[in-house]
Amino acid sequence: MGEPADVLRLESRPVPTPEAGQALIRVKATPIHASDLHVLRGRYGFSPDFPTVGGHMECVGRVEALGPDTEGLKVGERVVAVVVPAIPGPPQVAGTWQEYLVADARRILPVPDHLSDSTACQLAVNPLTALLLVTRELDVQRDEWLLQTAAGSTVGRIVIRLARHLGVRTINVVRRRDAVEEIRTLGGDEAICTADEDLLQRVAEIAEPAGVRKAIDCVAGPVGAQVSQALAPGGEVVVYGALSTHRQTDPAALTIPLPARSVIYETKTVRGFWLNRWFGAASPADVVRALSEVRGLVAEEVLSIPRGEPFPLERFAEAVAFAEAPAHGAKPLFVFEDSRDEDDR
């Protein structure tokens, strides 16, 4: 555990053997998420037993072999695999940053060949998070206002597209003035720039007289507190990230300074959402159902996933540096060659 540049190394391991109900996946592409780096630094919601294989969420590849009594999949089938630790449960991570991995067949979803590897390997985190937040966690209805922070992030952009598709109106909070026009181009109804606008005042102006009752926050800190304050009485904010403390390692500094009067007398709710815990609590059928919905929305081009930047595993140091670079504009992906594919998709 430590800084990724210091603790990561490349090693060879035996190809694992799938057991009953499992599939062996030959991985073609897998992303590097910020949460993967948080795990390595020991500041995420779980800590695996080190040493371990990095990457704890998603990948695309082909089924190489099936364990005994494993149904519903075929050898050679192109699939997305969701690999997450059980929350609650032992903090073990199978690790997607490897050429071969074993995955639970109940968390594997076939994907069509016309979806690129770059798109397919990113289906199970950002677009799924957006879908769950809008439709399950908050159940935002047509013509309702949804307030969101970090609107320029990958999840934020997907929320805008999804809300547009569902007829939900969005108020999108960004830090930079030059991001406002981009948000509107994406389909955001309103944008608030915290660099030169008062968040509370602008929300009141936009959403009067009824106000806003539903919000999602990925920033936490003072901005997250302002989002709660900006809601109408009885409003609810779901917090799914803490970008304001991205490099903070002291758990005591990860806060949202909520005004007690607003929470008590206006009966507002602030609660968290963690995709890992959702995977741990949801039934396999619910997981596949939600992933299938995401797959359909992406295949129909309702939602779009930015193309990732490919790196062979041997260049892991460059890939991690790219992931940490400000405004890199693409998610780094570890990619593996597969002679059976005619192109790199």
C-alpha positions in Angstrom: 0.0 0.0 0.0 1.3 3.5 -0.9 1.7 5.8 -3.8 0.9 3.9 -7.0 4.2 4.8 -8.7 6.1 3.3 -5.7 4.1 0.1 -5.1 2.9 -1.1 -8.5 5.0 -3.8 -10.3 4.4 -6.1 -13.2 4.5 -9.9 -12.5 3.6 -13.1 -14.2 1.0 -15.4 -12.5 -0.5 -18.8 -13.5 -3.7 -18.7 -15.5 -6.5 -19.3 -12.9 -9.0 -22.1 -13.2 -12.8 -21.3 -13.0 -14.8 -23.2 -10.4 -18.5 -24.0 -10.4 -20.6 -21.0 -11.4 -17.5 -19.1 -12.7 -16.0 -18.1 -16.1 -12.4 -17.6 -17.1 -12.2 -14.3 -19.0 -9.4 -13.4 -21.3 -9.4 -9.6 -20.8 -9.1 -7.3 -23.7 -9.5 -3.9 -22.0 -10.0 -2.6 -18.5 -10.0 1.0 -17.1 -8.0 2.7 -14.5 -10.5 4.5 -12.2 -9.6 7.0 -9.5 -11.1 4.6 -7.0 -8.4 2.0 -8.0 -5.7 4.5 -7.1 -7.5 5.3 -3.8 -7.4 1.6 -3.0 -3.7 1.5 -3.5 -3.3 4.5 -1.3 -5.4 3.0 1.5 -8.0 5.8 1.4 -11.0 3.9 -0.2 -14.0 2.3 1.4 -12.2 -1.1 1.7 -8.6 -2.3 1.8 -7.6 -5.6 0.3 -4.9 -7.9 1.6 -1.7 -6.8 -0.1 -0.1 -7.7 -2.4 -3.0 -7.9 -4.8 -3.9 -7.4 -8.4 -5.1 -3.9 -9.1 -8.4 -2.9 -10.7 -11.6 -3.8 -8.8 -14.6 -3.0 -11.1 -15.0 -3.8 -14.8 -13.4 -5.2 -17.9 -14.3 -6.5 -21.4 -13.0 -9.7 -22.9 -14.0 -13.1 -24.1 -15.0 -16.2 -22.2 -12.0 -18.6 -22.3 -13.4 -21.4 -20.2 -16.3 -22.2 -18.0 -16.3 -23.9 -14.6 -18.5 -26.9 -13.9 -22.3 -26.4 -14.0 -21.8 -22.8 -15.3 -24.8 -21.9 -17.4 -25.9 -19.0 -19.6 -22.5 -18.3 -21.2 -20.6 -19.7 -24.2 -16.8 -20.1 -24.7 -15.6 -17.4 -27.1 -18.5 -15.1 -26.2 -17.6 -11.4 -25.8 -18.6 -10.1 -22.4 -18.4 -7.4 -19.8 -17.4 -8.7 -16.3 -18.1 -6.9 -13.1 -15.5 -7.7 -10.4 -16.2 -6.1 -7.0 -15.5 -7.2 -3.5 -18.4 -8.2 -1.3 -19.5 -5.2 0.8 -19.9 -6.1 3.6 -17.6 -9.1 3.4 -13.9 -10.0 3.2 -12.0 -7.3 1.4 -10.7 -9.5 -1.4 -10.3 -8.1 -4.9 -10.0 -10.4 -8.0 -8.3 -7.7 -9.9 -9.1 -6.7 -13.5 -5.6 -5.5 -14.3 -4.5 -8.9 -15.6 -4.8 -10.8 -18.9 -6.9 -13.6 -17.4 -9.3 -13.5 -14.5 -12.1 -15.6 -13.0 -15.5 -13.9 -12.5 -18.9 -14.9 -11.1 -21.0 -15.9 -14.1 -24.0 -14.1 -12.6 -22.1 -10.8 -13.0 -21.1 -11.2 -16.6 -23.1 -9.6 -19.4 -22.7 -10.4 -23.1 -22.0 -7.4 -25.3 -22.4 -6.9 -29.0 -19.4 -6.7 -31.2 -20.4 -3.2 -32.5 -19.7 -1.7 -29.1 -16.0 -0.8 -29.0 -13.7 -2.3 -26.4 -13.2 1.2 -25.0 -17.0 1.7 -24.6 -17.7 -1.9 -23.4 -15.1 -1.9 -20.6 -16.6 1.3 -19.1 -20.3 0.2 -19.0 -20.4 -1.0 -15.4 -19.2 2.1 -13.4 -19.9 5.6 -14.7 -23.1 5.0 -16.8 -24.5 2.6 -14.2 -23.8 5.1 -11.4 -25.7 7.8 -13.4 -28.6 5.5 -14.1 -28.9 4.3 -10.5 -28.7 7.8 -9.0 -31.3 9.3 -11.3 -33.8 6.4 -11.6 -33.4 4.3 -8.5 -31.9 6.3 -5.7 -33.9 9.5 -6.3 -36.5 8.3 -8.8 -36.5 11.7 -10.5 -39.7 12.2 -12.5 -40.3 14.0 -15.8 -40.2 17.8 -15.5 -38.7 17.6 -12.0 -35.5 19.6 -11.3 -32.3 17.7 -10.6 -29.4 19.6 -9.1 -25.9 18.1 -9.6 -22.3 19.1 -8.9 -19.3 18.1 -10.9 -21.5 18.4 -14.0 -18.4 18.3 -16.3 -17.2 14.9 -14.9 -17.9 11.7 -16.8 -20.8 10.8 -14.6 -22.1 14.4 -14.7 -22.1 14.4 -18.5 -23.9 11.0 -18.6 -26.5 12.4 -16.1 -27.2 15.3 -18.4 -27.8 13.0 -21.4 -29.9 10.6 -19.4 -32.0 13.4 -17.8 -32.6 14.8 -21.3 -33.8 11.4 -22.4 -36.1 11.1 -19.4 -37.5 14.6 -19.6 -35.8 15.6 -16.3 -34.6 19.2 -16.0 -31.1 19.7 -14.7 -29.2 22.4 -12.9 -25.5 21.8 -13.3 -22.8 23.1 -11.1 -19.3 23.6 -12.5 -16.2 25.4 -11.3 -15.0 27.1 -14.5 -16.8 29.7 -16.6 -15.7 28.1 -19.9 -17.5 24.9 -18.9 -20.9 26.6 -18.9 -21.4 26.6 -22.6 -20.2 23.1 -23.0 -22.8 22.0 -20.4 -25.6 23.7 -22.3 -24.4 22.1 -25.5 -24.6 18.7 -23.9 -28.3 19.4 -23.1 -28.1 20.8 -19.6 -31.0 23.1 -18.9 -29.1 25.5 -16.5 -25.5 25.9 -15.4 -24.1 27.6 -12.3 -20.4 28.5 -12.2 -19.2 28.7 -8.6 -16.2 30.8 -9.6 -18.4 33.9 -10.1 -22.0 33.0 -9.1 -23.7 32.3 -5.7 -25.0 28.8 -5.8 -27.9 29.3 -3.3 -29.1 32.5 -5.0 -28.9 31.0 -8.5 -30.8 27.9 -7.6 -33.5 30.0 -5.9 -33.8 32.1 -9.1 -34.0 29.2 -11.4 -36.4 26.9 -9.5 -38.8 29.3 -7.9 -41.5 29.0 -6.7 -41.4 25.2 -6.1 -37.6 24.9 -5.6 -35.5 21.8 -6.1 -36.1 18.7 -4.0 -33.5 16.3 -5.5 -29.8 16.6 -5.9 -26.7 14.5 -6.4 -23.3 15.6 -5.2 -19.8 14.4 -6.1 -17.8 17.2 -4.5 -18.7 17.1 -0.7 -17.0 19.8 1.5 -18.5 23.3 1.5 -20.0 22.9 -2.0 -21.9 19.8 -0.9 -23.2 21.7 2.1 -24.4 24.5 -0.2 -26.2 22.0 -2.3 -28.1 20.7 0.7 -28.9 24.3 1.8 -30.2 25.1 -1.7 -32.8 22.4 -1.6 -36.5 23.1 -0.8 -37.7 21.8 2.6 -37.9 18.0 2.6 -35.3 17.8 -0.1 -32.8 15.0 -0.5 -29.2 15.0 -1.7 -27.3 11.8 -2.5 -23.5 12.1 -2.1 -21.5 9.7 -4.3 -18.0 11.3 -4.3 -15.7 13.8 -2.6 -13.7 15.5 -5.3 -13.0 18.4 -3.0 -10.8 16.1 -1.0 -9.4 14.1 -3.9 -5.8 13.9 -2.6 -6.7 14.1 1.1 -5.5 11.1 3.1 -6.8 12.1 6.6 -10.3 10.6 7.1 -11.2 13.4 9.5 -10.9 15.9 6.6 -13.5 14.2 4.5 -16.5 16.3 5.7 -19.6 18.0 4.6 -20.2 20.9 7.0 -24.0 20.9 7.1 -26.0 23.7 8.9 -28.0 21.9 11.6 -30.9 24.3 11.3 -31.4 23.5 7.7 -31.3 19.7 8.3 -33.6 19.9 11.4 -36.2 22.5 10.7 -36.4 21.9 6.9 -36.2 18.1 7.4 -33.7 17.6 4.6 -31.9 14.3 4.0 -28.3 13.8 3.1 -27.2 10.2 2.4 -24.5 8.4 0.6 -24.3 6.1 -2.4 -21.4 3.7 -3.1 -21.6 1.5 -6.2 -19.6 -1.2 -4.5 -22.2 -1.5 -1.7 -25.0 -1.5 -4.2 -23.4 -4.5 -6.0 -23.0 -6.2 -2.7 -26.7 -5.7 -1.8 -28.4 -6.2 -5.1 -29.4 -9.6 -6.3 -27.6 -11.0 -9.4 -30.8 -10.6 -11.3 -31.0 -6.9 -10.4 -27.3 -6.4 -11.4 -27.8 -7.9 -14.8 -31.1 -6.1 -15.3 -29.4 -2.7 -14.6 -26.4 -3.5 -16.7 -28.7 -4.6 -19.5 -30.5 -1.3 -19.3 -27.2 0.6 -19.5 -26.1 -1.6 -22.5 -29.3 -0.7 -24.3 -29.0 3.0 -23.7 -25.4 3.0 -24.9 -26.1 0.8 -27.9 -29.0 3.2 -28.9 -26.6 6.1 -28.5 -28.8 7.7 -25.8 -25.8 7.7 -23.6 -22.2 8.1 -24.8 -19.0 7.1 -23.1 -15.8 9.1 -23.9 -13.2 7.0 -25.7 -10.4 5.9 -23.4 -6.7 6.2 -23.9 -5.1 2.7 -24.4 -1.9 1.6 -22.7 -0.3 -1.9 -22.7 0.1 -3.3 -19.3 3.9 -2.9 -19.6 3.4 0.9 -19.6 1.5 0.9 -16.3 3.6 3.7 -14.9 2.7 6.0 -17.8 -1.0 4.9 -17.6 -1.1 5.8 -13.9 0.6 9.2 -14.5 -1.9 9.9 -17.2 -4.8 9.1 -14.9 -3.4 11.6 -12.3 -2.8 14.4 -14.9 -5.2 17.3 -14.6 -7.7 17.7 -17.5 -6.3 14.6 -19.4 -9.7 14.4 -21.2 -9.8 10.5 -21.4 -9.8 7.6 -19.1 -6.6 5.4 -19.4 -7.3 1.8 -20.3 -5.1 -1.2 -20.0 -5.3 -3.2 -23.2 -4.3 -6.7 -24.1 -3.7 -8.1 -27.6 -5.9 -10.9 -28.7 -4.9 -12.6 -32.0 -8.5 -13.8 -32.5 -9.8 -10.2 -33.0 -9.3 -8.7 -36.4 -9.1 -5.2 -35.2 -8.6 -3.2 -32.0 -12.3 -2.2 -32.0 
